Amino acid sequence: MAQRLASMRIIVRLEIENTGSIFSYIATAIGASGGDIVAVDLIQSRRDVVVRDITIAVENRAHGDRIVQALAALPGVKVVNVSDRIFLAHLGGKIEVKPRVQVKTRDDLSVVYTPGVADVCRAIAEDPAKAFTLTIKRNTVAVVTDGTAVLGLGNIGPAAALPVMEGKAMLFKQFAGVDAFPICLDTTDPDEIVRIVKAIAPAFGGINLEDISSPRCFEIEERLKEELDIPVFHDDQHGTAVVVLAGLMNAARVVGKELADLRVVVCGIGAAGVAISKMLMAAGITNIVGVDRVGIIERGKTYENPMWQWYAEHTNPENRHGTLDDAIEGADAFIGVSAPNVLKVEHVKKMAKDPIVFAMANPVPEIDPDEAAPYVAVMATGRSDYPNQVNNLLCFPGIFRGALNCRARQINEAMKLAAARAIASVVSDEELHAEYIIPSVFNKRVVEAVAAAVEQAAYETGVARRERQPRTGGDD
C-alpha cells in the first residue's frame, strides 16, 4: 500500500563542545540523513559546552531514530534527550480535575465541606436519586479498560492503556461537555471486572467499556447491563456499529439501492464485527454473511466461540460455504474489521454493480483505497487521510450526552439506531456524494443531532428517568 506519512517533528537536545565549526557538522549530519532543521534554540551556554534544542522535521519515528544515531556518532556531541510533540503533549497526562466552586473563605469551606455538606449527604441517603442532581454523577462517565485490546497494539496491559483512556476522557469533555475519568483495571478476570465496575458505579452516570478483548467483552457488557441501572456501552462494539450503519445508509443513497435489499459481507467476526452485524439487522438488513480466519461462518456448524455460534444461527441465509472469495460474489457491500490486504481487486470485481467497500482495518486497511478506486462506487476506511473516515468519535460523545441528559437507565437498540440515523442526517442531500457519506468529526451538528435523537428514543422506549423537559422554543 502506498504510504501517506504525515511529517512529524522531533526535538533533540544536544550538549555540544563549544568550538566554532562543530555545528556545521551537526547540520550536515541531519541533512545527509534526510532531516530538515526547523528551529535551533539555545538552552544553556558555558565556556566549554553549549546546550541546544534542535527541532527536526522527519518522516516517521524510525527516520528520527536514524538521525539521532547519526548525531550521537559525531565527536564532541552528546545527545541529552529526544522528544516530540506527541510525547510533550502527554507530559503529566492530558486531563485534570478542576473545582466548579471556589474556596476562598472560611464560609466557602463550610458550604462545600463540613459542616454544610452533611445536609446534602443526608438528603441523598433519604433519596438516592438526588445524587443525579447534587453530585458529579449527573454528568460523569467511567472509561473502563483492562488493557487487553488497545487500538492496534493488542494486550499491552492497564498502565500502557492509560494514555488512550485519558484521550477518550478528553474527547468526551471537549466534544460533548461530559466529564469522564479513565479507570484501568489490573485484572482480566470477567468476574472481577464486573465486581469492580459495580462497586464504583455509584459515582458515575454511565460506563464506557473500552479495549477489552473478545469474547470476554460480550460477557462483561451483558452482565453489567443486567446488574446496573446506568448506561453501559462498549464503544469498540457499538460505537463502530452505529457509525458503520450511518455510513451505509448514506452509501446506499449514493448508489440508489434500498438499505434492506443490500447483501453484505462482514469480514472479521470479533467484537466489532458482531455488533455491526446486529446493528445492520436492527436496521432491516437480512442478507449478511460473516467471514473470519476459519472462512465463512456457516449455518448448521458448531463453533466453540459462543458469538460465532450465535452468528452461525442468525446470518448467512443462503448458507454459503468456503472463503471470502465465495462470500463476496454478488455482494453489494463489504465491511472489513479484520486485517490488512485481505480484500483483493479480484474480489471487488466479483461484487454486484456499484459496490460499497468499508475497509476499516487500521492503520493498513483490507484493501488499498487507491487500488480499489476504479472498481468501487463508495469507499470508506478507518483512516483520516482518505475520505469517509469511520470514526467512533462521531458516536460516543453524543450518545452519552443524550443518555445523561435524560438520566437513561440503559442505551438500548432504539437509541443506537436513532444515533445512526442522526449521524447520517447531518449529511444533506446537497452535500451527499461518494466521497462524503460520513460527516466530519469536527462538525458540531453531529453531537447535537445525536444527543437529541438518543434522548428522544430514550423517552419513547421508557428508559429515561428524568421528567421530560418542556421545549423553550420552536415547533413541537
N, C-alpha and C positions, 0 to 999 in steps of 0.2 A: 504494500500500500504506500502511496506517495505520502511522505511525512509533511505535516504542516506544523512546524515548530515555531511557537511564539518566542521571540527573543527575550532572554532573561538577563538580569544583571547581578553580578557578584561584587562584593566589596572585600578586597584583600588588604589587610593591614600588614605593612612591611616595616621591619626595622632595618634601616639602610645605613651602611658606613658612610660617614659624611665626607665624601670625596666629590669632586666636581663632575666627573664623567659617568658615574655609575648609573644614574637614572636613564641615560640613553640606552644602556644595555637592557634595563628593565623594559623600556618601551619597545625595543627591538624584539625581545623575547615574547612579549604579548602579541605583537603584530605577526611574528612568524608562526605563532600558534593559532592564528585566526581570530584573535580577540580584538575588540575596539575599546580604546580608553575613552570613557565618558567624562570622568572627573578625577582630579587629584587634589586631596585635602591634606594639609599639614596638621598633624595631631600634636607632635612634640618635637622640639629641636634641642639637641645638646651638642657639645663640642665634638664628640666622637661619632654620634649617630643621630639620624632623624627618623621619626616615625610618621609614615604617610598612609592614608587610606586611598586606595586606587579602585575606582568603580569601573568595571569592565563589562561590556556587552558580550554575551556568549550565546551559543545556540541552545545549549541544554546543560544539565548538571555535569554530565560526563565530559563535555567540552571544557567546562570550567575547571574540572579536576586536572585536566591535562595542562591547562595554563598555569595552575598553581604549582604543579610539579616542575614545570619549566622555570618558574620564578625561584622555587626552593633550591634549584640546582645552581643558581648564579652565585659566584663568590661575593661575599660582603653583603648578602641579602638574607634576612631571616623572616620567614612567614610567621607572623604572630597569631593571626586569626583570619578566618574566612567566613563571611556571612552573605546572605542575600535578602531581598525584600520579603520573601516568604518567611524565612526564619525570623527576621526582625519583627514582622507583624505578629509573630506568635510569642515574642518575649513576654513572660509573665502571664500568658493566656490572653484570650480575645474578649473575655467578658468580665464584668464586675457587678457587685451589688451596691446599689445606691439607695439611701433612705428617701422616702417621699415626704417625710415630715422632719423638719429641722429641730434639733435640741440645742437651744442657746441659753436657756434659763432654768432655774430650779423648778419653776412652774411647768415649763415644757416637759421636763423629765417626769414630773408627777402625772402628766397626762398620758405619755406614751409608754411609761413603765409603771413601776409601783408608786403610789397605790392605785392610780386610776385604771390601769389595765385589768385589775381584778374584776371590776364590774363587767368588762367585756367578756372575760373568761367565764363568769357565771352565766351571762346571757347565752353563750354558746353551749355551755353544759346543759342548760334548760331546753335549748332548741338548737340542735347541731346544724340545722340548715342555715343558721345565721353565720356560719363560717364562710359561706359564699359571699356575704356582704361585708363582713368585718375583718377578713384576713386576706392574705395573698392567694388563697385557694381559688378565688373567683377568676383569676387571670394567669394561673401558673400551670405549666406543663413539665412533667419529668421526662427527660430524654434518656431512655434506659438501654444499655447495651451490656453484653458480656465479652465483646471484642472478638467474636468468632468468625465474623464475615464482613470485615471492614472494607468498604469500597472494592477495589480490585486487589486488595492486599491479603485478604483471607484472615486466618486465625492469628492475629498479632497480639491478642490479649487486651485487657481493660485499660492499662496505662497508655499504651500506644494508640488506643482508640479515642482517648480523651480529646485530642485536637479536633477530631471530626465532630464529636458531640458538642464541643464548645461552638464550633462553626454552625451547627444546626440550631443551637440555642440563640446565637446571634441573629440568624436569619429569621427565626420566629419573631424576635423583637423588632427588627428593622422593617420587616415586610408586613407584619400584622399587629404589632404592639403587644404580642403575647410574651409574658415573662417565662422563660424556660431555663431549666437547670440540668446540666449533664450528670447522670448517675451511672458510673462504670463499675460493674459488679465483678468481683474476683471469684466467680464460680460459673460453671457451665451446667450445673445440675438444674434441670427444669423445675423440680420441686422447690429447690432453694430459691431460685429466681422468683417464682410465683409467691413464695412466702415473704421474701424481702419487699417486693413491689407492693403487696397487700399491706405490709407493715408501714410503709412510707406514704401510702395513698392519702391519708387524712390531710396532708399538707398541699395536695395538688388537685387541680380541677380536671386534669387529663393525663394520660400516659401515652407517650410516643415511644414504641419499641423500635430499636434501630440496630441493624447489622448483627442480628442473631442468626446463626446458621440454620439451614433447613436439614431435616424436617422438625427440629425442636421448636422452631419459631411458631409453627402451627399450633402445637400443643400449648405452649406458653400463652399465646394470644387468646386462644379459645377459653382456657381456664380463667384467665384474668377477666375476660369479658363476662364470664358467668358469675364471678365472685366479687366483682367490684361494681359500684354504682356510678362510676365516672367513665368517660370515653377511653377506650383502649384501642390504639391504632398502630399497626405495624406498617410503617411507611414504605419499607422495601417491597412489601406486597401491594398494599392498596394504593399508596401514592402513585407508584408506577402504573398500576392498572387504571386508575382514574385518568391520568394524562394520556395513556395509550388510547383509551376509549374516546377521549375528546379529539385526539388527532385523527383517529379512524373515522369518526363521524364526519369530520370536515374533508378527509381524503375521499370518502365515498361521494360527497357532494361534488368534489372536483371531477371525478371520473363518471359521474352520472349514474351511480349504482345505489340501490337501496341497501341500507346497513344490514337489515335482516337477511338479505339474499347473499351476502358475502360468504365465500368458502375460505376459511382462514387456517393457515398453518402456524402453529406456535412452536418455536424451536428453543428448547431449554425449559424442562418441566421441573423447576425448582420453586422457591417461594414466589418470585415474581411471575413466572410462567403460569402457575396455578391460579394466582389471584387475577391475572389478566384474563385468563380463560373464564373464570367465574363472572368477571365483570362484563365480558362480551356476551355471555349467556344471559345475564340480567338485562342486557340491552336488546335482547331478541335474536342474537346470532346463534344458530343451532348447528351449523356445519363447521366444527372445529376439529383439527387433527393435531395431536401433540407428538413431537419428536424429541428424543433425548439420546444419550450415548448408546442406549440399547436399541435404537431405531424408533419406529412408530409405536406409541403406546396403544396396544391392541385390545379390542373388546374380547371378553371371554378368557383373557390371560390373567394369571395370578402374579402379583408383584409384592415383594417384601416391604417396599416403601409404601406406607399407608396412603400417601397422597397420590402416588402413581396408581394405586388400586382404585381410589376414587375416580381418578382421571379415566381409567380404562372403562369404568362403569357409566360415565356420563358424557364421553366425547366419541369422536370417530364413528359417526352414524353409518358411513359407508363401509365400515370395518376394513379399512385399508391395512395392508401389511408391508413390511420392508423397511426402507430407509427414507431419508429426506428426499431422495430422488423420486421415490414412489409417492410420497405425500404431496409434493409440490405441484405435480401435474394438474393443470386446470385450476389451481388456486387463484383467488382474487387478491389475497393479501398474505404476506409473510411477516410474522412478528418474531424477531430474534432477541432473546435474552440469554445467550449461550456463550459462544466462543468465537475468536477471530477467524474470518475467512472460511467458515463452514458453508456459506452460500456461494455458489459459482454462477457465472454468467449463463452457463448451460441450464442451470436450474431456473433462472429467471425467464429464459426463453420458453420454458415449458408451462409457464403460468398462463392464466387467462388474459384476455385483452385488457390493456391499461392496468398492469399490475401495480399493486401498492406494496412497498417494502419498508418496514421499520426494522433497521439493523442497529440494535442498541447496545451491543457488547462494547465495553469501554476498556482501554482507550482505542482499541482497534475493532471496528465493527465486523459483523458477519460477512459483509462484502464491501469492498472499496466503493464509496459513493460515486467516484469519478468513473470507475469501470461500469457500474450499474446504470449510470445516467442515460445512455442511449436506449435502454431497454425497459425502463420503468416509467410509469406515469407520475407517481408520487414517491418521494424518498424521504425518510426521517431517520435520524440517528440519535445517540445519546451525547453527541459532541457539540460544543459551542461554535466550532469553526465551520460548520455546514448549516444550511437552512433546516428548519423544522427540528429543533432540539427537543427531545422528550426529557423533560426535567421535572423531578418531583417538587421543586420549588414552586411550580405553578399550582400545586395542590395543598400541601400540608399547612402553610400558614393560614390560608383562607378557611380550610375545613375545620381547623381547631378554633379559629376566630368565631365562626358561626356556632360551633358546638358550645363554646364557653359563653357566648352572648346569651344563649337561651338555657344555659346550665343543663345540657343534654346528659342523659344517663349513659348513652352509648352513641357510637357512629354506625348507623345501620346501612343496609344496601341502598335504601331510598336516598339517604343523604349523600352517599358516594356517587350514585347516578346523577343526582342534582348537581354535584360538583363538576362532573364531567361535562354535562350539558352547559353549565355556566362558563367553563373554560372555552368550550367550542364556540359559544355565542359571542365571545369577545371579538372574534374574527368576523367582521361584517361581510355581507355578500359582495360589496365593492372591493374589499381587501383580499378576499379569498382567491388564492391560486396555488399551483402545485408547490411553490416554494414558501408559501405562508399559510399553513393549515393549523399551526400552533402559535399562540401569541408569545411575545417576549416575556421573560420572567420579570422584566422591569416595567411592564405595562401595569400601572397602578389600578386599572379597572379590573384586573384578574382577581386580586384578593377581595375587592369589594363585591364583585359578582358572585364569587364562590361562597363567601361568608353569608351573603343574603340568601342564596339558594339553599345552602345547608341548613340555615336557621329555619327557613320556611318548611323544608322537608321534615325537620325535627318536630315542629309543631303539628304538621299534618299526620305524622306517624305516632304521636303521643309520647315521645321520649324526652320532651322539653319539660323542665321543672319550673322555670321562671314564668310568671304570668306574662302573657303576651303584651308587649308594649304598644300603645296606640301610635300610629304614624303621625308625624308632625307636619306633613305637607304632601302634596302630590295626590295622584289618583290612588284609590284603594284597589 
